[in-house]
Amino acid sequence: MDLLLGIGGSEDSFRALEETIERAIETGDALTVAIVENPESETDVEEIRNRVEAALSAASFDAEVRTLSGHPGSQLLELAEREGYDRIVLGGGETSPLGKVELGSIAEFVLLNAKTTVTLVR
């Protein structure tokens, strides 16, 4: 299976990175990590790339790492469709005081518009 992980610098997205690497190692899935510019995060793209590469190195796992520019949700969907990824993986989904899932803008856009399977790691 070809996985596309979108990561925008939130701690949820880094948790999704760790879990996706573990799953890919267990299953033999191919992984592409797409770094996106997240207006909701204070983490810059270079810091995200450094953390991604450190996580991949620590797991001794090879994955392609790309940086996307423009509207993050649109860019993730365009890449997924153009290159035929089987699944998009995103981190996010905090629980509100009422017990409902609150999504960030990127996760919400991707979930509402994707034509492929989307996994949300919480």
C-alpha distance (Angstrom), angle and dihedral (degrees) to the residues before:
residue distance angle dihedral
M1 . . .
D2 3.81 . .
L3 3.80 112.3 .
L4 3.79 127.3 -163.6
L5 3.80 114.1 -161.5
G6 3.78 116.9 -165.0
I7 3.78 113.5 -154.1
G8 3.78 125.7 -176.6
G9 3.78 105.0 170.1
S10 3.80 103.1 -89.5
E11 3.78 118.6 129.7
D12 3.81 87.1 -118.4
S13 3.80 89.8 58.9
F14 3.81 91.9 50.1
R15 3.81 89.5 50.2
A16 3.81 87.8 51.6
L17 3.81 88.7 51.1
E18 3.81 92.3 54.4
E19 3.81 93.4 46.8
T20 3.79 93.2 45.0
I21 3.79 92.5 50.7
E22 3.83 89.6 51.2
R23 3.81 91.5 49.4
A24 3.80 93.0 46.5
I25 3.80 91.0 51.5
E26 3.82 91.4 49.7
T27 3.80 95.6 46.3
G28 3.79 103.0 30.6
D29 3.80 91.9 -119.0
A30 3.80 120.1 161.2
L31 3.80 114.3 -119.9
T32 3.77 133.0 -156.1
V33 3.80 117.2 -174.5
A34 3.79 113.7 -152.2
I35 3.79 114.2 -162.6
V36 3.79 111.0 -152.5
E37 3.77 132.7 -171.9
N38 3.79 105.4 -107.7
P39 3.80 115.4 -163.5
E40 3.82 88.8 -161.9
S41 3.83 93.1 59.7
E42 3.79 130.4 73.8
T43 3.81 91.5 -156.3
D44 3.80 112.9 106.0
V45 3.79 124.2 -134.6
E46 3.81 94.5 -107.6
E47 3.81 92.2 53.6
I48 3.81 90.1 48.2
R49 3.82 90.7 50.8
N50 3.82 90.9 49.9
R51 3.81 91.8 51.4
V52 3.82 91.9 46.0
E53 3.80 92.5 50.4
A54 3.82 91.1 46.2
A55 3.82 91.4 51.9
L56 3.81 91.9 48.1
S57 3.80 91.5 47.4
A58 3.82 92.8 48.0
A59 3.80 89.3 53.0
S60 3.83 92.7 43.5
F61 3.81 87.6 -128.1
D62 3.79 127.1 141.9
A63 3.78 118.3 -140.3
E64 3.76 134.6 156.9
V65 3.81 112.6 -108.6
R66 3.80 119.3 -157.5
T67 3.77 133.9 176.3
L68 3.80 116.7 -140.5
S69 3.78 124.4 -161.3
G70 3.76 129.5 -160.7
H71 3.80 127.4 37.4
P72 3.83 102.5 -0.6
G73 3.80 98.4 -145.0
S74 3.79 94.2 45.5
Q75 3.80 92.1 46.8
L76 3.82 92.6 50.6
L77 3.80 92.0 49.6
E78 3.79 93.2 45.8
L79 3.81 91.4 50.8
A80 3.81 92.4 46.2
E81 3.80 92.7 50.9
R82 3.81 96.6 40.8
E83 3.80 94.2 50.6
G84 3.79 99.1 33.2
Y85 3.79 102.1 -119.9
D86 3.80 114.3 -175.5
R87 3.79 95.6 -144.3
I88 3.79 140.1 13.0
V89 3.81 115.5 -146.0
L90 3.80 123.0 -159.6
G91 3.77 135.6 171.6
G92 3.76 122.9 -133.4
G93 3.71 145.5 73.2
E94 3.76 112.6 132.9
T95 3.78 118.1 -163.0
S96 3.80 115.8 -112.7
P97 3.82 122.3 -138.8
L98 3.82 86.5 -98.4
G99 3.81 91.2 56.6
K100 3.80 96.2 -107.0
V101 3.78 125.8 129.7
E102 3.79 114.7 -104.9
L103 3.79 113.7 -159.1
G104 3.78 129.2 -156.9
S105 3.78 117.2 -120.4
I106 3.82 95.2 -101.0
A107 3.82 95.0 49.2
E108 3.79 91.4 45.8
F109 3.81 92.6 50.4
V110 3.81 93.1 48.3
L111 3.82 94.2 45.4
L112 3.80 92.1 49.8
N113 3.80 96.9 44.9
A114 3.82 108.4 30.3
K115 3.78 120.2 117.0
T116 3.79 91.3 -163.9
T117 3.79 132.9 59.5
V118 3.80 115.2 -71.9
T119 3.79 124.3 -159.6
L120 3.79 118.4 -160.5
V121 3.80 113.4 -157.3
R122 3.81 111.6 -153.6
